[in-house]
Amino acid sequence: MPRDNKTPLIQKIAQQARLTFRGLQAAPGGDAVVADRLAQLISLVTAVRAADLKVAPRKSKPSPGAAGLQGPPELQGPPVTYMHICETEVFSMGVFLLGGGASIPLHDHPGMNGMLKVLYGKVNVRCFDKLEDGLSSAPPRFDPPLAPQETPSVWRAALRSVTQYSETSGPCLLSPARDNLHQVDALDGPAAFLDILAPPYNPEDGRDCHYYKVLRPAGGRSQEQRREVEEEEVVEEEVEEAWLLEVPQPEDFWCGGEPYPGPAVSA
Ligand SMILES: [Fe+2]
């Protein structure tokens, strides 16, 4: 088959995402055809670079969300910006730009699959899953203690992985059952990543975005000890138990929008 060099890579990704996730939604367990399509999609996404989307790396300006920056938030730009590329019933695709030191706080993707591919810079991704048995085991005491009204919003969870990604890394994958919750932190300056979600968020269909805070059991590891673990290059398949509290969207996180400058995509 002749190679198709005229179709922009991002258009090929959109076509392959539609094919892959339409198949996955029809057969949630997947089959050999879906697995093959997913492998092709991962291969295309792995190849994408910022230049393919005409996204230029930003200068290293601290984000308003970064610790230590002074001044009223309304006078500063958003810590995170989203460039919408396309959305169908099957999937949505866009680019997140993170300022230096910015984070996308821990959040979920209920019933969704996803792919995150770094375009420039470096990010740290911490992935969690809520555990099926929820609160069947009594939660420990936390530091600081929970308010009584917070207890129903506590989830037992597993910390699945803490991994750093750069533009040469393959995509970070998530599914309804695996690595579904994540926190994304820009490391060593600004970063950007391509984000594909399938199906897209849709609160009317039970797919709203919720935010979470990791609770620290009383007498558990200190923040510093936890950070030391995170700074190890890759911690694969870590099965550390975690306790998450559902919280409102953090005040220091908000997402601005700007136009996507790359090749037009029809999905
Ligand atoms: Fe996400």
Boltz pocket constraint, residues with backbone or C-beta under 6 A from the ligand:
constraints:
  - pocket:
      binder: B
      contacts: [[A, 107], [A, 108], [A, 109], [A, 182]]
      max_distance: 6.0
